Amino acid sequence: MSLRIARGVYNPEKDRFHYYVSFKPTLDPTVEERGAEQRHPIDVALSVTETGELADLAFSLPQPCRSRRSLEYLSKTQSASMVEERVFITVPDLSGDSVLQGKGNLELDGFGRIIGLEIS
């Protein structure tokens, strides 16, 4: 499965964009209500292109998100790789110019599967 990314508007106060990365194939990353039942805060390292497009990211999975069930969509994402609890995601055909640290929320559905990642 391929990655779906939505970039929000630029926030001049934080000097950042808002991103949503969808791992569930049928989830539209641009909708406000995505059906998340649980959210787990995480720290995210990300790189962006000179135009602000998300090029790659890395984060550690919280303990409740490390089960086979939780990783169902993430493990089928072609551009994602996992080493123990660390997740590395690259966006095909993009190369980052700047590396940033950000806060994110892993979103899980009612079955406990990670459906997406919100980065602010």
WOGI-V596239 format. One line per field, one symbol per residue. psi: psi as a letter, one per 40 degrees, with the letter a starting at -180 (. if undefined). A space follows every 10 residues. Layout:
# WOGI-V596239
psi = ???
This chain:
# WOGI-V596239
psi = iiihhhhaih hddefiihih hhdhdehhee idhefhdihh iihhhiiiie eeihdiiiih hideeeiddd edddeehdei ihhbehhhhi hieihidihi hiiihhhiae eehhdihhh.
